[in-house]
Every structure is written in structure tokens, then in C-alpha cells.
Amino acid sequence: MVSAWLTASFHEEATLRKYMESWRGAPYTEQQISEFETDGFDWSLMLGMPCMVQMGLNKKGKVKIQNITKLQKNIERPASVNQHIVLILDEYDQKAFKWRELNSQPAPATAAKIISTDAPFDDEIPF
């Protein structure tokens, strides 16, 4: 698993916005940015959307994400391995989140919103 800490900002200089525009293959319009700032961004639209993640070492020798781009047309979309889950912190329930650990069972459906493991994909990126 690879991760990055990003500020939830769509400012024109924000790394998140640069990654998202590169991933979708097109810049956002000012109207879209304004809507994101007003209404928020539906992060679940990204689940199941394939991408290319370019990584390299930083000055300290740690792996860092350098860029995220849209999957090239000549590359077959890989199958999803893990279930796609949206965890909404405003609706977070610690007991439900730790269900698996406490009970050695899958978490109940109330723990997180489960999204299809095979999100539809075509040339139109929904985000």
C-alpha cells in the first residue's frame, strides 16, 4: 500500500489538485472548483478508478509519490483486490470500526459504506 498526506484543497498550487487533474487527464474548471468548495467533493467517485502511480525516493531515501496519472489506453485495467470502502469521519463509529478486531468477523454493514468491488470504467472519468 502506498499513501500520502495531502491537504484537502483544490487551490491551483495544491498537490491534491495537481494529482487529481493529472489522474483525470484534464484540468478542472473554475465552476467545478467553486462547487467542490461549496458542496464538497464526493471521494467515493474515485473508488475503483485505475491510475498509474509514479514513485521515487526523496532526499531522505524514503519512497514518495511523484505523480498520479490516468491509466494509458493500451494497459488493461487491473482487477480490484480489496473491497472498496468509504469511511466518513463525521459518521465514524469506533465500535463498528473495530468489529473485526474484537470479533474475528467481518464488520457489520453499518461500519462503512461498501462500494462495488468492480466499479464501472470506461473512457469517461466521473470525477
LOLUMRO-379185 format. One line per 3 residues: number of its first residue (from 1); their letters; for each residue z, y, x of N, C-alpha, C, CB. Coordinates in Angstrom, 1 decimal, always signed. Glycine has a CB too. Layout:
BEGIN
NUM	a	Z,Y,X,Z,Y,X,Z,Y,X,Z,Y,X | ...
***
This chain:
BEGIN
1	mvs	+0.0,-1.2,+0.8,+0.0,+0.0,+0.0,+0.0,+1.2,+0.9,+1.2,+0.0,-1.0 | -0.7,+2.2,+0.5,-0.8,+3.5,+1.2,-0.4,+4.5,+0.2,-2.3,+3.8,+1.7 | +0.4,+5.5,+0.7,+0.9,+6.6,-0.2,+0.8,+7.9,+0.5,+2.3,+6.3,-0.7
4	awl	+0.9,+9.0,-0.2,+1.0,+10.3,+0.4,+1.9,+11.2,-0.6,-0.4,+10.9,+0.5 | +2.6,+12.1,+0.0,+3.4,+13.0,-0.7,+2.5,+14.3,-0.9,+4.8,+13.4,-0.1 | +2.2,+14.7,-2.1,+1.4,+15.8,-2.4,+2.1,+16.7,-3.4,+0.0,+15.4,-2.9
7	tas	+1.9,+18.0,-3.2,+2.4,+19.0,-4.2,+1.5,+18.9,-5.4,+2.4,+20.4,-3.6 | +2.0,+18.9,-6.6,+1.3,+18.8,-7.9,+0.7,+20.1,-8.1,+2.2,+18.3,-9.1 | -0.4,+20.5,-7.4,-1.0,+21.8,-7.5,-2.6,+21.6,-7.5,-0.6,+22.7,-6.4
10	fhe	-3.2,+22.4,-8.3,-4.7,+22.4,-8.3,-5.2,+23.7,-7.7,-5.2,+22.2,-9.7 | -4.4,+24.4,-6.9,-4.8,+25.6,-6.2,-6.0,+25.2,-5.3,-3.6,+26.2,-5.4 | -6.9,+26.1,-5.1,-8.1,+25.8,-4.3,-7.8,+25.3,-2.9,-9.0,+27.1,-4.3
13	eat	-6.7,+25.6,-2.3,-6.4,+25.1,-1.0,-5.5,+23.9,-1.0,-5.7,+26.2,-0.2 | -5.1,+23.4,-2.2,-4.2,+22.3,-2.3,-4.9,+21.0,-1.9,-3.6,+22.1,-3.7 | -4.2,+20.2,-1.1,-4.7,+18.9,-0.7,-5.0,+18.0,-1.9,-3.7,+18.2,+0.3
16	lrk	-4.1,+18.0,-2.9,-4.4,+17.2,-4.1,-5.7,+17.5,-4.7,-3.3,+17.4,-5.1 | -6.0,+18.8,-4.9,-7.3,+19.2,-5.5,-8.4,+18.8,-4.6,-7.3,+20.8,-5.7 | -8.3,+18.9,-3.3,-9.4,+18.5,-2.4,-9.7,+17.0,-2.5,-9.0,+18.9,-0.9
19	yme	-8.6,+16.2,-2.6,-8.7,+14.8,-2.7,-9.4,+14.5,-4.1,-7.4,+14.1,-2.6 | -8.9,+15.1,-5.1,-9.4,+14.8,-6.5,-10.9,+15.2,-6.6,-8.6,+15.5,-7.5 | -11.3,+16.3,-6.1,-12.7,+16.8,-6.2,-13.6,+15.9,-5.3,-12.8,+18.2,-5.7
22	swr	-13.1,+15.4,-4.2,-13.9,+14.5,-3.4,-14.0,+13.2,-4.0,-13.2,+14.4,-2.0 | -12.9,+12.7,-4.7,-12.9,+11.4,-5.4,-13.9,+11.4,-6.5,-11.5,+11.1,-5.8 | -13.9,+12.5,-7.3,-14.8,+12.5,-8.5,-16.2,+12.9,-8.1,-14.2,+13.5,-9.5
25	gap	-16.4,+13.5,-6.9,-17.7,+13.8,-6.4,-18.2,+15.2,-6.9,-18.7,+12.8,-6.8 | -17.4,+16.0,-7.5,-17.8,+17.3,-8.0,-16.5,+18.2,-8.1,-18.4,+17.2,-9.4 | -16.7,+19.5,-7.8,-15.6,+20.4,-8.0,-15.2,+20.7,-9.4,-15.9,+21.8,-7.3
28	yte	-14.0,+21.0,-9.6,-13.5,+21.4,-11.0,-13.9,+22.8,-11.3,-12.0,+21.2,-11.1 | -14.2,+23.1,-12.5,-14.5,+24.4,-13.0,-13.2,+25.2,-13.1,-15.3,+24.4,-14.3 | -13.2,+26.5,-13.1,-12.0,+27.3,-13.3,-11.4,+27.0,-14.7,-12.4,+28.8,-13.2
31	qqi	-12.3,+26.7,-15.7,-11.8,+26.4,-17.0,-10.9,+25.1,-17.0,-12.9,+26.3,-18.0 | -11.4,+24.1,-16.3,-10.7,+22.8,-16.1,-9.4,+23.1,-15.4,-11.5,+21.8,-15.4 | -9.4,+23.8,-14.4,-8.1,+24.1,-13.6,-7.1,+24.8,-14.5,-8.4,+25.0,-12.4
34	sef	-7.6,+25.8,-15.3,-6.8,+26.5,-16.2,-6.2,+25.6,-17.3,-7.6,+27.6,-16.9 | -7.0,+24.6,-17.8,-6.5,+23.6,-18.7,-5.4,+22.7,-18.1,-7.6,+22.8,-19.3 | -5.6,+22.3,-16.9,-4.6,+21.5,-16.2,-3.3,+22.3,-16.0,-5.1,+21.1,-14.8
37	etd	-3.4,+23.5,-15.7,-2.2,+24.3,-15.5,-1.5,+24.6,-16.8,-2.5,+25.7,-14.9 | -2.2,+24.7,-17.9,-1.6,+24.9,-19.2,-1.1,+23.6,-19.9,-2.6,+25.6,-20.1 | -2.0,+22.6,-19.9,-1.7,+21.4,-20.7,-1.2,+20.2,-19.8,-2.9,+20.9,-21.4
40	gfd	-1.4,+20.4,-18.5,-1.0,+19.3,-17.6,-2.3,+18.4,-17.4,+0.1,+18.4,-18.1 | -2.1,+17.5,-16.4,-3.2,+16.6,-16.1,-2.9,+15.2,-16.5,-3.6,+16.6,-14.6 | -3.8,+14.5,-17.2,-3.5,+13.1,-17.6,-3.8,+12.1,-16.4,-4.4,+12.7,-18.9
43	wsl	-2.7,+11.8,-15.7,-2.9,+11.0,-14.5,-3.3,+9.6,-14.8,-1.6,+11.0,-13.7 | -3.1,+9.1,-16.0,-3.5,+7.8,-16.4,-5.0,+7.6,-16.3,-3.0,+7.4,-17.8 | -5.8,+8.7,-16.4,-7.2,+8.6,-16.3,-7.7,+8.0,-14.9,-7.9,+9.9,-16.5
46	mlg	-6.8,+8.2,-13.9,-7.2,+7.7,-12.6,-7.0,+6.2,-12.4,-6.4,+8.5,-11.6 | -6.1,+5.6,-13.2,-5.8,+4.2,-13.0,-7.1,+3.3,-13.2,-4.8,+3.7,-14.0 | -7.3,+2.5,-12.2,-8.5,+1.6,-12.2,-9.7,+2.2,-11.7,-8.7,+1.1,-13.6
49	mpc	-9.7,+3.5,-11.3,-10.9,+4.2,-10.8,-11.0,+3.9,-9.3,-10.8,+5.7,-11.0 | -12.0,+3.2,-8.8,-12.1,+2.8,-7.4,-12.4,+4.1,-6.6,-13.1,+1.8,-7.2 | -12.0,+4.0,-5.3,-12.3,+5.1,-4.4,-12.3,+4.5,-3.0,-11.2,+6.2,-4.5
52	mvq	-12.8,+5.3,-2.1,-12.7,+5.0,-0.6,-11.6,+5.8,+0.0,-14.1,+5.2,+0.1 | -10.7,+5.2,+0.7,-9.6,+6.0,+1.3,-9.8,+5.9,+2.8,-8.2,+5.4,+0.9 | -10.0,+7.1,+3.4,-10.2,+7.1,+4.9,-8.9,+7.5,+5.5,-11.3,+8.2,+5.3
55	mgl	-8.5,+6.7,+6.5,-7.2,+6.8,+7.1,-7.4,+7.0,+8.6,-6.2,+5.7,+6.8 | -6.4,+7.6,+9.2,-6.4,+7.7,+10.7,-5.0,+8.0,+11.1,-7.4,+8.9,+11.1 | -4.8,+8.1,+12.4,-3.5,+8.4,+13.0,-3.3,+9.9,+13.1,-3.3,+7.7,+14.3
58	nkk	-2.0,+10.3,+12.8,-1.7,+11.7,+13.1,-1.2,+11.9,+14.5,-0.6,+12.2,+12.0 | -0.8,+13.1,+14.9,-0.3,+13.3,+16.2,+0.9,+12.5,+16.7,+0.0,+14.8,+16.4 | +1.6,+12.1,+15.7,+2.8,+11.2,+16.0,+2.5,+9.7,+16.0,+3.9,+11.5,+15.0
61	gkv	+1.2,+9.4,+15.8,+0.8,+8.0,+15.8,+1.0,+7.3,+14.4,+1.5,+7.3,+16.8 | +1.3,+8.0,+13.4,+1.5,+7.4,+12.1,+0.2,+7.5,+11.3,+2.7,+8.2,+11.3 | +0.0,+6.5,+10.4,-1.2,+6.4,+9.6,-1.1,+7.5,+8.6,-1.3,+5.0,+8.9
64	kiq	-2.2,+8.3,+8.4,-2.3,+9.4,+7.5,-3.6,+9.3,+6.7,-2.2,+10.7,+8.2 | -3.5,+9.6,+5.4,-4.8,+9.6,+4.6,-5.5,+10.9,+5.0,-4.5,+9.7,+3.1 | -6.8,+10.7,+5.4,-7.6,+11.9,+5.8,-8.5,+12.3,+4.7,-8.4,+11.5,+7.1
67	nit	-8.9,+11.4,+3.9,-9.8,+11.8,+2.8,-9.9,+10.7,+1.8,-11.2,+12.1,+3.3 | -10.2,+11.1,+0.5,-10.4,+10.1,-0.5,-11.8,+10.5,-1.1,-9.3,+10.1,-1.6 | -12.7,+9.5,-1.2,-14.0,+9.8,-1.8,-14.3,+8.8,-2.9,-15.1,+9.8,-0.7
70	klq	-15.3,+9.1,-3.6,-15.9,+8.3,-4.7,-16.5,+7.0,-4.0,-16.9,+9.1,-5.5 | -16.4,+5.9,-4.7,-17.0,+4.7,-4.2,-18.5,+4.8,-4.2,-16.6,+3.5,-5.2 | -19.1,+4.4,-3.1,-20.5,+4.5,-2.9,-21.2,+3.6,-3.9,-21.0,+4.2,-1.5
73	kni	-22.4,+3.9,-4.3,-23.1,+3.1,-5.3,-23.5,+1.7,-4.8,-24.4,+3.8,-5.8 | -23.7,+1.6,-3.5,-24.1,+0.3,-3.0,-22.9,-0.7,-2.7,-24.9,+0.5,-1.7 | -21.7,-0.2,-3.0,-20.5,-1.0,-2.9,-20.0,-1.5,-4.2,-19.4,-0.2,-2.1
76	erp	-19.8,-2.8,-4.3,-19.3,-3.4,-5.6,-17.9,-3.0,-5.8,-19.5,-4.9,-5.6 | -17.6,-2.6,-7.1,-16.2,-2.2,-7.4,-15.3,-3.5,-7.3,-16.1,-1.7,-8.9 | -14.2,-3.3,-6.5,-13.3,-4.5,-6.4,-12.5,-4.7,-7.6,-12.4,-4.3,-5.2
79	asv	-12.1,-5.9,-7.8,-11.3,-6.3,-9.0,-9.8,-5.7,-8.8,-11.2,-7.8,-9.2 | -9.2,-5.3,-9.8,-7.8,-4.9,-9.7,-6.9,-6.1,-9.4,-7.3,-4.2,-11.0 | -5.9,-5.8,-8.6,-5.0,-6.9,-8.2,-3.7,-6.8,-9.0,-4.7,-6.9,-6.7
82	nqh	-3.2,-5.5,-9.1,-1.9,-5.3,-9.8,-2.2,-4.7,-11.1,-1.0,-4.4,-8.9 | -1.2,-4.9,-12.0,-1.2,-4.3,-13.3,-1.1,-2.7,-13.2,+0.0,-4.8,-14.2 | -1.9,-2.0,-14.0,-1.9,-0.6,-13.9,-0.7,-0.1,-14.8,-3.2,+0.0,-14.4
85	ivl	+0.2,+0.7,-14.3,+1.3,+1.2,-15.0,+1.5,+2.7,-14.8,+2.6,+0.5,-14.5 | +1.8,+3.4,-15.9,+2.1,+4.8,-15.8,+3.6,+4.9,-16.0,+1.3,+5.6,-16.9 | +4.3,+5.5,-15.0,+5.7,+5.8,-15.1,+5.9,+7.3,-15.4,+6.5,+5.3,-13.9
88	ild	+6.4,+7.6,-16.5,+6.6,+9.0,-16.9,+8.1,+9.4,-16.7,+6.2,+9.3,-18.4 | +8.3,+10.2,-15.7,+9.7,+10.5,-15.3,+10.5,+11.2,-16.4,+9.7,+11.4,-14.1 | +9.8,+11.9,-17.3,+10.6,+12.6,-18.4,+11.0,+11.5,-19.4,+9.6,+13.6,-19.1
91	eyd	+10.4,+10.3,-19.4,+10.8,+9.2,-20.3,+11.5,+8.1,-19.5,+9.6,+8.7,-21.1 | +11.9,+8.3,-18.3,+12.4,+7.3,-17.4,+13.7,+6.7,-17.9,+12.6,+7.9,-16.0 | +13.8,+5.4,-17.9,+14.9,+4.6,-18.3,+15.3,+3.7,-17.2,+14.7,+3.8,-19.6
94	qka	+16.4,+4.0,-16.4,+16.8,+3.2,-15.3,+17.0,+1.8,-15.6,+18.1,+3.8,-14.7 | +17.6,+1.5,-16.7,+17.9,+0.1,-17.1,+16.6,-0.7,-17.3,+18.7,+0.0,-18.4 | +15.6,-0.1,-17.9,+14.3,-0.7,-18.1,+13.6,-0.9,-16.8,+13.4,+0.1,-19.1
97	fkw	+13.7,+0.1,-15.9,+13.0,+0.1,-14.6,+13.6,-1.0,-13.8,+13.1,+1.5,-13.9 | +14.9,-1.3,-13.8,+15.5,-2.3,-13.0,+15.5,-3.7,-13.7,+16.9,-1.9,-12.6 | +14.9,-3.8,-14.9,+15.0,-5.0,-15.7,+14.6,-6.2,-14.8,+14.0,-4.9,-16.9
100	rel	+13.5,-6.2,-14.1,+13.0,-7.3,-13.3,+14.1,-7.7,-12.3,+11.7,-7.0,-12.6 | +14.6,-6.7,-11.6,+15.6,-7.0,-10.6,+16.9,-7.6,-11.2,+16.0,-5.7,-9.8 | +17.3,-7.1,-12.3,+18.5,-7.6,-12.9,+18.4,-9.0,-13.6,+19.0,-6.6,-13.9
103	nsq	+17.2,-9.2,-14.1,+17.0,-10.4,-15.0,+16.0,-11.4,-14.4,+16.5,-10.0,-16.3 | +15.3,-11.1,-13.3,+14.3,-12.0,-12.8,+13.2,-12.3,-13.8,+14.9,-13.3,-12.2 | +12.9,-11.3,-14.6,+11.9,-11.4,-15.6,+11.0,-10.2,-15.6,+12.5,-11.7,-17.0
106	pap	+9.8,-10.3,-16.2,+9.0,-9.1,-16.3,+9.7,-8.0,-17.2,+7.7,-9.4,-17.0 | +9.5,-6.8,-16.8,+10.2,-5.7,-17.6,+9.7,-5.6,-19.0,+9.9,-4.3,-16.9 | +10.5,-5.3,-20.0,+10.0,-5.1,-21.3,+9.0,-4.0,-21.4,+11.2,-4.9,-22.3
109	ata	+8.2,-4.1,-22.5,+7.1,-3.1,-22.7,+7.6,-1.6,-22.7,+6.4,-3.4,-24.0 | +8.9,-1.4,-23.0,+9.4,+0.0,-23.1,+9.7,+0.5,-21.7,+10.7,+0.0,-23.9 | +9.6,-0.3,-20.6,+9.9,+0.2,-19.3,+8.8,+1.2,-18.8,+10.0,-0.9,-18.3
112	aki	+7.6,+0.9,-19.1,+6.5,+1.7,-18.7,+5.3,+1.5,-19.6,+6.1,+1.5,-17.2 | +4.4,+2.4,-19.6,+3.2,+2.3,-20.4,+2.2,+1.5,-19.6,+2.6,+3.7,-20.8 | +1.8,+0.3,-20.1,+0.9,-0.6,-19.4,-0.5,-0.3,-19.8,+1.3,-2.1,-19.6
115	ist	-1.3,+0.0,-18.8,-2.7,+0.3,-19.0,-3.5,-1.0,-18.6,-3.2,+1.5,-18.1 | -4.7,-1.1,-19.2,-5.5,-2.3,-18.9,-5.7,-2.5,-17.4,-6.9,-2.1,-19.6 | -5.7,-3.8,-17.0,-5.9,-4.1,-15.6,-7.4,-4.0,-15.2,-5.4,-5.5,-15.3
118	dap	-8.3,-3.9,-16.2,-9.7,-3.8,-15.9,-10.2,-2.5,-16.6,-10.5,-5.0,-16.3 | -9.9,-1.3,-16.0,-10.3,-0.1,-16.6,-11.9,+0.0,-16.5,-9.7,+1.1,-15.8 | -12.5,+0.5,-17.6,-13.9,+0.6,-17.6,-14.4,+1.5,-16.5,-14.5,+1.0,-19.0
121	fdd	-15.5,+1.2,-15.9,-16.0,+2.0,-14.9,-17.6,+2.1,-15.0,-15.6,+1.5,-13.5 | -18.1,+3.3,-14.9,-19.5,+3.5,-14.8,-19.7,+4.7,-13.9,-20.2,+3.7,-16.2 | -20.8,+5.3,-13.9,-21.1,+6.4,-13.1,-20.3,+7.7,-13.5,-22.5,+6.7,-13.0
124	eip	-19.8,+7.7,-14.7,-19.1,+8.9,-15.1,-17.6,+8.8,-14.9,-19.4,+9.1,-16.6 | -17.1,+9.6,-14.0,-15.6,+9.6,-13.7,-14.9,+10.4,-14.8,-15.4,+10.2,-12.3 | -13.9,+9.8,-15.4,-13.2,+10.5,-16.6,-12.2,+11.6,-16.2,-12.5,+9.5,-17.4
127	f	-12.0,+11.9,-14.9,-11.1,+12.9,-14.5,-11.7,+14.0,-13.8,-10.0,+12.3,-13.7
***
